[in-house]
């Protein structure tokens, strides 16, 4: 059975518009890590790819596999 996720709490202005959100620290840290991962993917979008077979061959040649 999965534990219930706490719902975010919102801070509103005088008109009731949401202006801020309160999250558990763990959830916030996960969001930051996800954003960092997405930024890395975006930065590397133009890099040349390497096949899985080539990676395995290189690891074997280096004695790491």
PDBQT receptor file of N, H, CA, C and O in Angstrom, charges set to zero:
ATOM      1  N   UNK A   1       0.839  -1.181   0.000  1.00  0.00    +0.000 N 
ATOM      2  CA  UNK A   1       0.000   0.000   0.000  1.00  0.00    +0.000 C 
ATOM      3  C   UNK A   1       0.878   1.237   0.000  1.00  0.00    +0.000 C 
ATOM      4  O   UNK A   1       1.742   1.379   0.866  1.00  0.00    +0.000 OA
ATOM      5  N   UNK A   2       0.675   2.137  -0.956  1.00  0.00    +0.000 N 
ATOM      6  H   UNK A   2      -0.026   2.021  -1.660  1.00  0.00    +0.000 HD
ATOM      7  CA  UNK A   2       1.468   3.357  -1.070  1.00  0.00    +0.000 C 
ATOM      8  C   UNK A   2       1.005   4.372  -0.034  1.00  0.00    +0.000 C 
ATOM      9  O   UNK A   2      -0.180   4.468   0.286  1.00  0.00    +0.000 OA
ATOM     10  N   UNK A   3       1.973   5.126   0.481  1.00  0.00    +0.000 N 
ATOM     11  H   UNK A   3       2.935   5.048   0.220  1.00  0.00    +0.000 HD
ATOM     12  CA  UNK A   3       1.595   6.158   1.444  1.00  0.00    +0.000 C 
ATOM     13  C   UNK A   3       1.001   7.345   0.706  1.00  0.00    +0.000 C 
ATOM     14  O   UNK A   3       1.359   7.621  -0.439  1.00  0.00    +0.000 OA
ATOM     15  N   UNK A   4       0.110   8.030   1.356  1.00  0.00    +0.000 N 
ATOM     16  H   UNK A   4      -0.181   7.805   2.286  1.00  0.00    +0.000 HD
ATOM     17  CA  UNK A   4      -0.559   9.171   0.744  1.00  0.00    +0.000 C 
ATOM     18  C   UNK A   4       0.430  10.317   0.603  1.00  0.00    +0.000 C 
ATOM     19  O   UNK A   4       1.153  10.644   1.544  1.00  0.00    +0.000 OA
ATOM     20  N   UNK A   5       0.457  10.923  -0.569  1.00  0.00    +0.000 N 
ATOM     21  H   UNK A   5      -0.130  10.658  -1.334  1.00  0.00    +0.000 HD
ATOM     22  CA  UNK A   5       1.301  12.081  -0.802  1.00  0.00    +0.000 C 
ATOM     23  C   UNK A   5       0.631  13.300  -0.180  1.00  0.00    +0.000 C 
ATOM     24  O   UNK A   5      -0.557  13.531  -0.403  1.00  0.00    +0.000 OA
ATOM     25  N   UNK A   6       1.380  14.087   0.601  1.00  0.00    +0.000 N 
ATOM     26  H   UNK A   6       2.346  13.900   0.782  1.00  0.00    +0.000 HD
ATOM     27  CA  UNK A   6       0.773  15.301   1.132  1.00  0.00    +0.000 C 
ATOM     28  C   UNK A   6       0.475  16.272  -0.008  1.00  0.00    +0.000 C 
ATOM     29  O   UNK A   6       1.258  16.398  -0.949  1.00  0.00    +0.000 OA
ATOM     30  N   UNK A   7      -0.646  16.945   0.085  1.00  0.00    +0.000 N 
ATOM     31  H   UNK A   7      -1.282  16.843   0.850  1.00  0.00    +0.000 HD
ATOM     32  CA  UNK A   7      -1.008  17.913  -0.944  1.00  0.00    +0.000 C 
ATOM     33  C   UNK A   7      -0.234  19.194  -0.692  1.00  0.00    +0.000 C 
ATOM     34  O   UNK A   7       0.018  19.553   0.458  1.00  0.00    +0.000 OA
ATOM     35  N   UNK A   8       0.146  19.891  -1.769  1.00  0.00    +0.000 N 
ATOM     36  H   UNK A   8      -0.059  19.598  -2.703  1.00  0.00    +0.000 HD
ATOM     37  CA  UNK A   8       0.844  21.163  -1.567  1.00  0.00    +0.000 C 
ATOM     38  C   UNK A   8      -0.097  22.175  -0.912  1.00  0.00    +0.000 C 
ATOM     39  O   UNK A   8      -1.314  22.120  -1.087  1.00  0.00    +0.000 OA
ATOM     40  N   UNK A   9       0.481  23.074  -0.175  1.00  0.00    +0.000 N 
ATOM     41  H   UNK A   9       1.470  23.119  -0.033  1.00  0.00    +0.000 HD
ATOM     42  CA  UNK A   9      -0.280  24.156   0.440  1.00  0.00    +0.000 C 
ATOM     43  C   UNK A   9       0.025  25.427  -0.342  1.00  0.00    +0.000 C 
ATOM     44  O   UNK A   9       1.173  25.670  -0.713  1.00  0.00    +0.000 OA
ATOM     45  N   UNK A  10      -0.986  26.226  -0.588  1.00  0.00    +0.000 N 
ATOM     46  H   UNK A  10      -1.918  26.028  -0.286  1.00  0.00    +0.000 HD
ATOM     47  CA  UNK A  10      -0.810  27.443  -1.363  1.00  0.00    +0.000 C 
ATOM     48  C   UNK A  10      -0.954  28.667  -0.475  1.00  0.00    +0.000 C 
ATOM     49  O   UNK A  10      -1.772  28.697   0.445  1.00  0.00    +0.000 OA
ATOM     50  N   UNK A  11      -0.156  29.659  -0.763  1.00  0.00    +0.000 N 
ATOM     51  H   UNK A  11       0.508  29.635  -1.510  1.00  0.00    +0.000 HD
ATOM     52  CA  UNK A  11      -0.270  30.957  -0.121  1.00  0.00    +0.000 C 
ATOM     53  C   UNK A  11      -0.934  31.870  -1.145  1.00  0.00    +0.000 C 
ATOM     54  O   UNK A  11      -0.505  31.942  -2.297  1.00  0.00    +0.000 OA
ATOM     55  N   UNK A  12      -1.966  32.555  -0.723  1.00  0.00    +0.000 N 
ATOM     56  H   UNK A  12      -2.314  32.497   0.212  1.00  0.00    +0.000 HD
ATOM     57  CA  UNK A  12      -2.729  33.387  -1.650  1.00  0.00    +0.000 C 
ATOM     58  C   UNK A  12      -2.628  34.862  -1.268  1.00  0.00    +0.000 C 
ATOM     59  O   UNK A  12      -2.327  35.219  -0.129  1.00  0.00    +0.000 OA
ATOM     60  N   UNK A  13      -2.892  35.705  -2.272  1.00  0.00    +0.000 N 
ATOM     61  H   UNK A  13      -3.137  35.415  -3.197  1.00  0.00    +0.000 HD
ATOM     62  CA  UNK A  13      -2.938  37.140  -2.007  1.00  0.00    +0.000 C 
ATOM     63  C   UNK A  13      -4.341  37.520  -1.546  1.00  0.00    +0.000 C 
ATOM     64  O   UNK A  13      -5.189  36.654  -1.334  1.00  0.00    +0.000 OA
ATOM     65  N   UNK A  14      -4.573  38.796  -1.396  1.00  0.00    +0.000 N 
ATOM     66  H   UNK A  14      -3.884  39.500  -1.569  1.00  0.00    +0.000 HD
ATOM     67  CA  UNK A  14      -5.869  39.276  -0.882  1.00  0.00    +0.000 C 
ATOM     68  C   UNK A  14      -7.040  38.938  -1.801  1.00  0.00    +0.000 C 
ATOM     69  O   UNK A  14      -8.185  38.873  -1.352  1.00  0.00    +0.000 OA
ATOM     70  N   UNK A  15      -6.752  38.721  -3.098  1.00  0.00    +0.000 N 
ATOM     71  H   UNK A  15      -5.822  38.773  -3.462  1.00  0.00    +0.000 HD
ATOM     72  CA  UNK A  15      -7.802  38.371  -4.052  1.00  0.00    +0.000 C 
ATOM     73  C   UNK A  15      -7.991  36.857  -4.184  1.00  0.00    +0.000 C 
ATOM     74  O   UNK A  15      -8.832  36.404  -4.959  1.00  0.00    +0.000 OA
ATOM     75  N   UNK A  16      -7.226  36.091  -3.445  1.00  0.00    +0.000 N 
ATOM     76  H   UNK A  16      -6.543  36.460  -2.815  1.00  0.00    +0.000 HD
ATOM     77  CA  UNK A  16      -7.347  34.640  -3.497  1.00  0.00    +0.000 C 
ATOM     78  C   UNK A  16      -6.505  33.986  -4.580  1.00  0.00    +0.000 C 
ATOM     79  O   UNK A  16      -6.615  32.781  -4.808  1.00  0.00    +0.000 OA
ATOM     80  N   UNK A  17      -5.655  34.777  -5.256  1.00  0.00    +0.000 N 
ATOM     81  H   UNK A  17      -5.565  35.756  -5.070  1.00  0.00    +0.000 HD
ATOM     82  CA  UNK A  17      -4.767  34.231  -6.290  1.00  0.00    +0.000 C 
ATOM     83  C   UNK A  17      -3.583  33.527  -5.630  1.00  0.00    +0.000 C 
ATOM     84  O   UNK A  17      -2.985  34.043  -4.686  1.00  0.00    +0.000 OA
ATOM     85  N   UNK A  18      -3.262  32.366  -6.131  1.00  0.00    +0.000 N 
ATOM     86  H   UNK A  18      -3.748  31.947  -6.898  1.00  0.00    +0.000 HD
ATOM     87  CA  UNK A  18      -2.115  31.624  -5.599  1.00  0.00    +0.000 C 
ATOM     88  C   UNK A  18      -0.834  32.361  -5.978  1.00  0.00    +0.000 C 
ATOM     89  O   UNK A  18      -0.607  32.665  -7.149  1.00  0.00    +0.000 OA
ATOM     90  N   UNK A  19      -0.008  32.642  -4.989  1.00  0.00    +0.000 N 
ATOM     91  H   UNK A  19      -0.193  32.395  -4.038  1.00  0.00    +0.000 HD
ATOM     92  CA  UNK A  19       1.239  33.358  -5.244  1.00  0.00    +0.000 C 
ATOM     93  C   UNK A  19       2.471  32.554  -4.841  1.00  0.00    +0.000 C 
ATOM     94  O   UNK A  19       3.574  32.833  -5.312  1.00  0.00    +0.000 OA
ATOM     95  N   UNK A  20       2.293  31.570  -3.981  1.00  0.00    +0.000 N 
ATOM     96  H   UNK A  20       1.397  31.344  -3.599  1.00  0.00    +0.000 HD
ATOM     97  CA  UNK A  20       3.407  30.726  -3.531  1.00  0.00    +0.000 C 
ATOM     98  C   UNK A  20       2.866  29.348  -3.196  1.00  0.00    +0.000 C 
ATOM     99  O   UNK A  20       1.662  29.146  -3.037  1.00  0.00    +0.000 OA
ATOM    100  N   UNK A  21       3.802  28.400  -3.093  1.00  0.00    +0.000 N 
ATOM    101  H   UNK A  21       4.780  28.564  -3.221  1.00  0.00    +0.000 HD
ATOM    102  CA  UNK A  21       3.416  27.040  -2.730  1.00  0.00    +0.000 C 
ATOM    103  C   UNK A  21       4.379  26.520  -1.673  1.00  0.00    +0.000 C 
ATOM    104  O   UNK A  21       5.570  26.831  -1.691  1.00  0.00    +0.000 OA
ATOM    105  N   UNK A  22       3.854  25.736  -0.766  1.00  0.00    +0.000 N 
ATOM    106  H   UNK A  22       2.887  25.483  -0.751  1.00  0.00    +0.000 HD
ATOM    107  CA  UNK A  22       4.663  25.111   0.281  1.00  0.00    +0.000 C 
ATOM    108  C   UNK A  22       4.675  23.613  -0.003  1.00  0.00    +0.000 C 
ATOM    109  O   UNK A  22       3.625  22.974  -0.067  1.00  0.00    +0.000 OA
ATOM    110  N   UNK A  23       5.887  23.056  -0.174  1.00  0.00    +0.000 N 
ATOM    111  H   UNK A  23       6.740  23.575  -0.122  1.00  0.00    +0.000 HD
ATOM    112  CA  UNK A  23       6.060  21.634  -0.454  1.00  0.00    +0.000 C 
ATOM    113  C   UNK A  23       6.936  21.006   0.614  1.00  0.00    +0.000 C 
ATOM    114  O   UNK A  23       7.753  21.692   1.228  1.00  0.00    +0.000 OA
ATOM    115  N   UNK A  24       6.776  19.712   0.842  1.00  0.00    +0.000 N 
ATOM    116  H   UNK A  24       6.112  19.155   0.343  1.00  0.00    +0.000 HD
ATOM    117  CA  UNK A  24       7.735  19.024   1.712  1.00  0.00    +0.000 C 
ATOM    118  C   UNK A  24       9.139  19.120   1.085  1.00  0.00    +0.000 C 
ATOM    119  O   UNK A  24       9.277  19.100  -0.138  1.00  0.00    +0.000 OA
ATOM    120  N   UNK A  25      10.157  19.223   1.915  1.00  0.00    +0.000 N 
ATOM    121  H   UNK A  25      10.045  19.239   2.909  1.00  0.00    +0.000 HD
ATOM    122  CA  UNK A  25      11.527  19.391   1.430  1.00  0.00    +0.000 C 
ATOM    123  C   UNK A  25      11.920  18.278   0.464  1.00  0.00    +0.000 C 
ATOM    124  O   UNK A  25      12.542  18.549  -0.563  1.00  0.00    +0.000 OA
ATOM    125  N   UNK A  26      11.568  17.034   0.775  1.00  0.00    +0.000 N 
ATOM    126  H   UNK A  26      11.062  16.814   1.609  1.00  0.00    +0.000 HD
ATOM    127  CA  UNK A  26      11.930  15.918  -0.099  1.00  0.00    +0.000 C 
ATOM    128  C   UNK A  26      11.338  16.097  -1.499  1.00  0.00    +0.000 C 
ATOM    129  O   UNK A  26      12.013  15.848  -2.497  1.00  0.00    +0.000 OA
ATOM    130  N   UNK A  27      10.098  16.522  -1.569  1.00  0.00    +0.000 N 
ATOM    131  H   UNK A  27       9.549  16.725  -0.757  1.00  0.00    +0.000 HD
ATOM    132  CA  UNK A  27       9.443  16.729  -2.863  1.00  0.00    +0.000 C 
ATOM    133  C   UNK A  27      10.108  17.877  -3.625  1.00  0.00    +0.000 C 
ATOM    134  O   UNK A  27      10.301  17.796  -4.838  1.00  0.00    +0.000 OA
ATOM    135  N   UNK A  28      10.454  18.944  -2.906  1.00  0.00    +0.000 N 
ATOM    136  H   UNK A  28      10.297  19.010  -1.921  1.00  0.00    +0.000 HD
ATOM    137  CA  UNK A  28      11.148  20.076  -3.516  1.00  0.00    +0.000 C 
ATOM    138  C   UNK A  28      12.492  19.632  -4.096  1.00  0.00    +0.000 C 
ATOM    139  O   UNK A  28      12.834  19.984  -5.225  1.00  0.00    +0.000 OA
ATOM    140  N   UNK A  29      13.246  18.863  -3.322  1.00  0.00    +0.000 N 
ATOM    141  H   UNK A  29      12.969  18.577  -2.405  1.00  0.00    +0.000 HD
ATOM    142  CA  UNK A  29      14.558  18.403  -3.786  1.00  0.00    +0.000 C 
ATOM    143  C   UNK A  29      14.424  17.517  -5.023  1.00  0.00    +0.000 C 
ATOM    144  O   UNK A  29      15.246  17.602  -5.935  1.00  0.00    +0.000 OA
ATOM    145  N   UNK A  30      13.402  16.673  -5.061  1.00  0.00    +0.000 N 
ATOM    146  H   UNK A  30      12.734  16.604  -4.320  1.00  0.00    +0.000 HD
ATOM    147  CA  UNK A  30      13.168  15.841  -6.244  1.00  0.00    +0.000 C 
ATOM    148  C   UNK A  30      12.870  16.703  -7.467  1.00  0.00    +0.000 C 
ATOM    149  O   UNK A  30      13.356  16.418  -8.562  1.00  0.00    +0.000 OA
ATOM    150  N   UNK A  31      12.082  17.744  -7.287  1.00  0.00    +0.000 N 
ATOM    151  H   UNK A  31      11.687  17.975  -6.398  1.00  0.00    +0.000 HD
ATOM    152  CA  UNK A  31      11.774  18.644  -8.403  1.00  0.00    +0.000 C 
ATOM    153  C   UNK A  31      13.029  19.348  -8.911  1.00  0.00    +0.000 C 
ATOM    154  O   UNK A  31      13.220  19.486 -10.119  1.00  0.00    +0.000 OA
ATOM    155  N   UNK A  32      13.884  19.792  -7.990  1.00  0.00    +0.000 N 
ATOM    156  H   UNK A  32      13.729  19.680  -7.009  1.00  0.00    +0.000 HD
ATOM    157  CA  UNK A  32      15.135  20.449  -8.377  1.00  0.00    +0.000 C 
ATOM    158  C   UNK A  32      16.031  19.481  -9.141  1.00  0.00    +0.000 C 
ATOM    159  O   UNK A  32      16.627  19.860 -10.150  1.00  0.00    +0.000 OA
ATOM    160  N   UNK A  33      16.135  18.236  -8.677  1.00  0.00    +0.000 N 
ATOM    161  H   UNK A  33      15.651  17.928  -7.858  1.00  0.00    +0.000 HD
ATOM    162  CA  UNK A  33      16.941  17.230  -9.378  1.00  0.00    +0.000 C 
ATOM    163  C   UNK A  33      16.389  16.974 -10.773  1.00  0.00    +0.000 C 
ATOM    164  O   UNK A  33      17.153  16.847 -11.730  1.00  0.00    +0.000 OA
ATOM    165  N   UNK A  34      15.070  16.897 -10.895  1.00  0.00    +0.000 N 
ATOM    166  H   UNK A  34      14.449  16.999 -10.117  1.00  0.00    +0.000 HD
ATOM    167  CA  UNK A  34      14.458  16.698 -12.208  1.00  0.00    +0.000 C 
ATOM    168  C   UNK A  34      14.777  17.867 -13.143  1.00  0.00    +0.000 C 
ATOM    169  O   UNK A  34      15.075  17.656 -14.318  1.00  0.00    +0.000 OA
ATOM    170  N   UNK A  35      14.716  19.093 -12.630  1.00  0.00    +0.000 N 
ATOM    171  H   UNK A  35      14.475  19.264 -11.675  1.00  0.00    +0.000 HD
ATOM    172  CA  UNK A  35      15.045  20.264 -13.449  1.00  0.00    +0.000 C 
ATOM    173  C   UNK A  35      16.505  20.237 -13.884  1.00  0.00    +0.000 C 
ATOM    174  O   UNK A  35      16.819  20.573 -15.026  1.00  0.00    +0.000 OA
ATOM    175  N   UNK A  36      17.398  19.838 -12.982  1.00  0.00    +0.000 N 
ATOM    176  H   UNK A  36      17.143  19.565 -12.055  1.00  0.00    +0.000 HD
ATOM    177  CA  UNK A  36      18.817  19.740 -13.332  1.00  0.00    +0.000 C 
ATOM    178  C   UNK A  36      19.032  18.684 -14.417  1.00  0.00    +0.000 C 
ATOM    179  O   UNK A  36      19.816  18.891 -15.343  1.00  0.00    +0.000 OA
ATOM    180  N   UNK A  37      18.337  17.557 -14.301  1.00  0.00    +0.000 N 
ATOM    181  H   UNK A  37      17.700  17.389 -13.548  1.00  0.00    +0.000 HD
ATOM    182  CA  UNK A  37      18.434  16.504 -15.315  1.00  0.00    +0.000 C 
ATOM    183  C   UNK A  37      17.945  17.007 -16.667  1.00  0.00    +0.000 C 
ATOM    184  O   UNK A  37      18.574  16.747 -17.693  1.00  0.00    +0.000 OA
ATOM    185  N   UNK A  38      16.823  17.727 -16.672  1.00  0.00    +0.000 N 
ATOM    186  H   UNK A  38      16.312  17.938 -15.839  1.00  0.00    +0.000 HD
ATOM    187  CA  UNK A  38      16.286  18.266 -17.925  1.00  0.00    +0.000 C 
ATOM    188  C   UNK A  38      17.240  19.290 -18.538  1.00  0.00    +0.000 C 
ATOM    189  O   UNK A  38      17.390  19.343 -19.758  1.00  0.00    +0.000 OA
ATOM    190  N   UNK A  39      17.887  20.104 -17.697  1.00  0.00    +0.000 N 
ATOM    191  H   UNK A  39      17.765  20.061 -16.706  1.00  0.00    +0.000 HD
ATOM    192  CA  UNK A  39      18.847  21.079 -18.199  1.00  0.00    +0.000 C 
ATOM    193  C   UNK A  39      20.038  20.364 -18.836  1.00  0.00    +0.000 C 
ATOM    194  O   UNK A  39      20.533  20.799 -19.876  1.00  0.00    +0.000 OA
ATOM    195  N   UNK A  40      20.500  19.281 -18.230  1.00  0.00    +0.000 N 
ATOM    196  H   UNK A  40      20.098  18.927 -17.385  1.00  0.00    +0.000 HD
ATOM    197  CA  UNK A  40      21.610  18.507 -18.786  1.00  0.00    +0.000 C 
ATOM    198  C   UNK A  40      21.228  17.904 -20.129  1.00  0.00    +0.000 C 
ATOM    199  O   UNK A  40      22.015  17.937 -21.075  1.00  0.00    +0.000 OA
ATOM    200  N   UNK A  41      20.035  17.360 -20.215  1.00  0.00    +0.000 N 
ATOM    201  H   UNK A  41      19.396  17.333 -19.447  1.00  0.00    +0.000 HD
ATOM    202  CA  UNK A  41      19.556  16.790 -21.484  1.00  0.00    +0.000 C 
ATOM    203  C   UNK A  41      19.517  17.869 -22.563  1.00  0.00    +0.000 C 
ATOM    204  O   UNK A  41      19.941  17.633 -23.694  1.00  0.00    +0.000 OA
ATOM    205  N   UNK A  42      19.011  19.044 -22.217  1.00  0.00    +0.000 N 
ATOM    206  H   UNK A  42      18.666  19.235 -21.298  1.00  0.00    +0.000 HD
ATOM    207  CA  UNK A  42      18.918  20.135 -23.181  1.00  0.00    +0.000 C 
ATOM    208  C   UNK A  42      20.309  20.573 -23.642  1.00  0.00    +0.000 C 
ATOM    209  O   UNK A  42      20.512  20.846 -24.825  1.00  0.00    +0.000 OA
ATOM    210  N   UNK A  43      21.260  20.640 -22.722  1.00  0.00    +0.000 N 
ATOM    211  H   UNK A  43      21.096  20.418 -21.761  1.00  0.00    +0.000 HD
ATOM    212  CA  UNK A  43      22.628  21.037 -23.060  1.00  0.00    +0.000 C 
ATOM    213  C   UNK A  43      23.292  20.022 -23.984  1.00  0.00    +0.000 C 
ATOM    214  O   UNK A  43      24.110  20.394 -24.826  1.00  0.00    +0.000 OA
ATOM    215  N   UNK A  44      22.954  18.769 -23.837  1.00  0.00    +0.000 N 
ATOM    216  H   UNK A  44      22.290  18.467 -23.153  1.00  0.00    +0.000 HD
ATOM    217  CA  UNK A  44      23.615  17.709 -24.599  1.00  0.00    +0.000 C 
ATOM    218  C   UNK A  44      22.836  17.276 -25.831  1.00  0.00    +0.000 C 
ATOM    219  O   UNK A  44      23.211  16.311 -26.497  1.00  0.00    +0.000 OA
ATOM    220  N   UNK A  45      21.770  17.976 -26.134  1.00  0.00    +0.000 N 
ATOM    221  H   UNK A  45      21.466  18.760 -25.594  1.00  0.00    +0.000 HD
ATOM    222  CA  UNK A  45      20.890  17.604 -27.241  1.00  0.00    +0.000 C 
ATOM    223  C   UNK A  45      21.634  17.463 -28.572  1.00  0.00    +0.000 C 
ATOM    224  O   UNK A  45      21.285  16.610 -29.388  1.00  0.00    +0.000 OA
ATOM    225  N   UNK A  46      22.644  18.286 -28.794  1.00  0.00    +0.000 N 
ATOM    226  H   UNK A  46      22.927  18.979 -28.131  1.00  0.00    +0.000 HD
ATOM    227  CA  UNK A  46      23.360  18.276 -30.070  1.00  0.00    +0.000 C 
ATOM    228  C   UNK A  46      24.573  17.340 -30.075  1.00  0.00    +0.000 C 
ATOM    229  O   UNK A  46      25.227  17.190 -31.108  1.00  0.00    +0.000 OA
ATOM    230  N   UNK A  47      24.877  16.716 -28.951  1.00  0.00    +0.000 N 
ATOM    231  H   UNK A  47      24.346  16.837 -28.112  1.00  0.00    +0.000 HD
ATOM    232  CA  UNK A  47      26.040  15.827 -28.894  1.00  0.00    +0.000 C 
ATOM    233  C   UNK A  47      25.814  14.568 -29.730  1.00  0.00    +0.000 C 
ATOM    234  O   UNK A  47      24.691  14.088 -29.884  1.00  0.00    +0.000 OA
ATOM    235  N   UNK A  48      26.897  14.065 -30.251  1.00  0.00    +0.000 N 
ATOM    236  H   UNK A  48      27.809  14.455 -30.126  1.00  0.00    +0.000 HD
ATOM    237  CA  UNK A  48      26.834  12.825 -31.019  1.00  0.00    +0.000 C 
ATOM    238  C   UNK A  48      26.510  11.667 -30.077  1.00  0.00    +0.000 C 
ATOM    239  O   UNK A  48      26.993  11.626 -28.946  1.00  0.00    +0.000 OA
ATOM    240  N   UNK A  49      25.702  10.743 -30.543  1.00  0.00    +0.000 N 
ATOM    241  H   UNK A  49      25.309  10.777 -31.462  1.00  0.00    +0.000 HD
ATOM    242  CA  UNK A  49      25.350   9.584 -29.726  1.00  0.00    +0.000 C 
ATOM    243  C   UNK A  49      26.352   8.453 -29.956  1.00  0.00    +0.000 C 
ATOM    244  O   UNK A  49      27.041   8.406 -30.975  1.00  0.00    +0.000 OA
ATOM    245  N   UNK A  50      26.413   7.553 -28.993  1.00  0.00    +0.000 N 
ATOM    246  H   UNK A  50      25.853   7.590 -28.165  1.00  0.00    +0.000 HD
ATOM    247  CA  UNK A  50      27.287   6.385 -29.059  1.00  0.00    +0.000 C 
ATOM    248  C   UNK A  50      26.404   5.162 -28.851  1.00  0.00    +0.000 C 
ATOM    249  O   UNK A  50      25.572   5.133 -27.944  1.00  0.00    +0.000 OA
ATOM    250  N   UNK A  51      26.587   4.168 -29.685  1.00  0.00    +0.000 N 
ATOM    251  H   UNK A  51      27.263   4.192 -30.422  1.00  0.00    +0.000 HD
ATOM    252  CA  UNK A  51      25.751   2.972 -29.564  1.00  0.00    +0.000 C 
ATOM    253  C   UNK A  51      26.100   2.190 -28.301  1.00  0.00    +0.000 C 
ATOM    254  O   UNK A  51      27.204   2.289 -27.767  1.00  0.00    +0.000 OA
ATOM    255  N   UNK A  52      25.141   1.425 -27.853  1.00  0.00    +0.000 N 
ATOM    256  H   UNK A  52      24.244   1.345 -28.287  1.00  0.00    +0.000 HD
ATOM    257  CA  UNK A  52      25.350   0.577 -26.672  1.00  0.00    +0.000 C 
ATOM    258  C   UNK A  52      26.494  -0.394 -26.914  1.00  0.00    +0.000 C 
ATOM    259  O   UNK A  52      27.309  -0.631 -26.022  1.00  0.00    +0.000 OA
ATOM    260  N   UNK A  53      26.559  -0.950 -28.101  1.00  0.00    +0.000 N 
ATOM    261  H   UNK A  53      25.897  -0.757 -28.826  1.00  0.00    +0.000 HD
ATOM    262  CA  UNK A  53      27.634  -1.894 -28.444  1.00  0.00    +0.000 C 
ATOM    263  C   UNK A  53      28.998  -1.219 -28.351  1.00  0.00    +0.000 C 
ATOM    264  O   UNK A  53      29.951  -1.826 -27.861  1.00  0.00    +0.000 OA
ATOM    265  N   UNK A  54      29.108   0.026 -28.811  1.00  0.00    +0.000 N 
ATOM    266  H   UNK A  54      28.334   0.519 -29.208  1.00  0.00    +0.000 HD
ATOM    267  CA  UNK A  54      30.375   0.750 -28.740  1.00  0.00    +0.000 C 
ATOM    268  C   UNK A  54      30.767   1.038 -27.290  1.00  0.00    +0.000 C 
ATOM    269  O   UNK A  54      31.946   0.967 -26.944  1.00  0.00    +0.000 OA
ATOM    270  N   UNK A  55      29.804   1.359 -26.453  1.00  0.00    +0.000 N 
ATOM    271  H   UNK A  55      28.846   1.417 -26.735  1.00  0.00    +0.000 HD
ATOM    272  CA  UNK A  55      30.083   1.609 -25.038  1.00  0.00    +0.000 C 
ATOM    273  C   UNK A  55      30.592   0.331 -24.385  1.00  0.00    +0.000 C 
ATOM    274  O   UNK A  55      31.573   0.354 -23.642  1.00  0.00    +0.000 OA
ATOM    275  N   UNK A  56      29.924  -0.783 -24.664  1.00  0.00    +0.000 N 
ATOM    276  H   UNK A  56      29.126  -0.802 -25.267  1.00  0.00    +0.000 HD
ATOM    277  CA  UNK A  56      30.380  -2.055 -24.108  1.00  0.00    +0.000 C 
ATOM    278  C   UNK A  56      31.787  -2.395 -24.573  1.00  0.00    +0.000 C 
ATOM    279  O   UNK A  56      32.613  -2.839 -23.777  1.00  0.00    +0.000 OA
ATOM    280  N   UNK A  57      32.063  -2.193 -25.847  1.00  0.00    +0.000 N 
ATOM    281  H   UNK A  57      31.392  -1.833 -26.494  1.00  0.00    +0.000 HD
ATOM    282  CA  UNK A  57      33.395  -2.488 -26.388  1.00  0.00    +0.000 C 
ATOM    283  C   UNK A  57      34.454  -1.626 -25.706  1.00  0.00    +0.000 C 
ATOM    284  O   UNK A  57      35.533  -2.116 -25.375  1.00  0.00    +0.000 OA
ATOM    285  N   UNK A  58      34.152  -0.351 -25.494  1.00  0.00    +0.000 N 
ATOM    286  H   UNK A  58      33.275   0.047 -25.763  1.00  0.00    +0.000 HD
ATOM    287  CA  UNK A  58      35.103   0.540 -24.853  1.00  0.00    +0.000 C 
ATOM    288  C   UNK A  58      35.344   0.126 -23.397  1.00  0.00    +0.000 C 
ATOM    289  O   UNK A  58      36.481   0.139 -22.925  1.00  0.00    +0.000 OA
ATOM    290  N   UNK A  59      34.290  -0.234 -22.703  1.00  0.00    +0.000 N 
ATOM    291  H   UNK A  59      33.367  -0.245 -23.086  1.00  0.00    +0.000 HD
ATOM    292  CA  UNK A  59      34.436  -0.692 -21.313  1.00  0.00    +0.000 C 
ATOM    293  C   UNK A  59      35.261  -1.962 -21.222  1.00  0.00    +0.000 C 
ATOM    294  O   UNK A  59      36.089  -2.113 -20.324  1.00  0.00    +0.000 OA
ATOM    295  N   UNK A  60      35.031  -2.876 -22.157  1.00  0.00    +0.000 N 
ATOM    296  H   UNK A  60      34.358  -2.754 -22.886  1.00  0.00    +0.000 HD
ATOM    297  CA  UNK A  60      35.825  -4.114 -22.173  1.00  0.00    +0.000 C 
ATOM    298  C   UNK A  60      37.278  -3.809 -22.486  1.00  0.00    +0.000 C 
ATOM    299  O   UNK A  60      38.176  -4.383 -21.869  1.00  0.00    +0.000 OA
ATOM    300  N   UNK A  61      37.529  -2.905 -23.448  1.00  0.00    +0.000 N 
ATOM    301  H   UNK A  61      36.800  -2.439 -23.950  1.00  0.00    +0.000 HD
ATOM    302  CA  UNK A  61      38.906  -2.568 -23.819  1.00  0.00    +0.000 C 
ATOM    303  C   UNK A  61      39.639  -1.903 -22.653  1.00  0.00    +0.000 C 
ATOM    304  O   UNK A  61      40.852  -2.060 -22.515  1.00  0.00    +0.000 OA
ATOM    305  N   UNK A  62      38.915  -1.165 -21.818  1.00  0.00    +0.000 N 
ATOM    306  H   UNK A  62      37.929  -1.037 -21.930  1.00  0.00    +0.000 HD
ATOM    307  CA  UNK A  62      39.518  -0.506 -20.660  1.00  0.00    +0.000 C 
ATOM    308  C   UNK A  62      39.604  -1.423 -19.443  1.00  0.00    +0.000 C 
ATOM    309  O   UNK A  62      40.099  -1.018 -18.391  1.00  0.00    +0.000 OA
ATOM    310  N   UNK A  63      39.119  -2.672 -19.586  1.00  0.00    +0.000 N 
ATOM    311  H   UNK A  63      38.717  -3.002 -20.440  1.00  0.00    +0.000 HD
ATOM    312  CA  UNK A  63      39.153  -3.628 -18.493  1.00  0.00    +0.000 C 
ATOM    313  C   UNK A  63      38.150  -3.314 -17.394  1.00  0.00    +0.000 C 
ATOM    314  O   UNK A  63      38.299  -3.784 -16.267  1.00  0.00    +0.000 OA
ATOM    315  N   UNK A  64      37.133  -2.526 -17.709  1.00  0.00    +0.000 N 
ATOM    316  H   UNK A  64      37.012  -2.144 -18.626  1.00  0.00    +0.000 HD
ATOM    317  CA  UNK A  64      36.118  -2.172 -16.713  1.00  0.00    +0.000 C 
ATOM    318  C   UNK A  64      34.893  -3.050 -16.776  1.00  0.00    +0.000 C 
ATOM    319  O   UNK A  64      33.970  -2.913 -15.973  1.00  0.00    +0.000 OA
ATOM    320  N   UNK A  65      34.893  -3.955 -17.739  1.00  0.00    +0.000 N 
ATOM    321  H   UNK A  65      35.644  -4.066 -18.391  1.00  0.00    +0.000 HD
ATOM    322  CA  UNK A  65      33.750  -4.851 -17.868  1.00  0.00    +0.000 C 
ATOM    323  C   UNK A  65      34.221  -6.230 -18.216  1.00  0.00    +0.000 C 
ATOM    324  O   UNK A  65      33.407  -7.141 -18.370  1.00  0.00    +0.000 OA
TER     325      UNK A  65
